[in-house]
Amino acid sequence: MTKNLRVKLRLILYTLLFPITAFATEVVAETQFSQGKEKAIVCMTCHGVDGISTIDTYPNLQGQKQAYFIAALKAYKLRQRNDGLAILMHAQADVLSDKDMQDIAFYFNQVKSTPVKSDD
């Protein structure tokens, strides 16, 4: 098989597989988003439905970087964070698995608020 033929075959193969890979990635992201939203319901009590808190002492979670979010949850679980209202987060983090933390972090990283429409 010549080099040109191999290059052409690879190009054809990549052209056929790329849409499948992109679709699979999109499905995985949608699944993780919905699972994260379901697992984050308890978080929404204090941090708001879309991760925008209406309570001054609770931080916003919307748009938070996933690695930071996961590290923070793990720190609460390990009792490495003890300031402010951390005691409330200890109990919440205790029941989360690593997968739960990843899903919730993905959800709050990706979620966007729906703008409130005025009656004007």
Secondary structure by P-SEA (a helix, b strand, c coil): ccaaaaaaaaaaaaaaaaaaaaaaaaaaaaaaaaaaaaaacccccccccccccccccccccccccaaaaaaaaaaaaacccccccaaaaaaaaccccaaaaaaaaaaaaccccccccccc
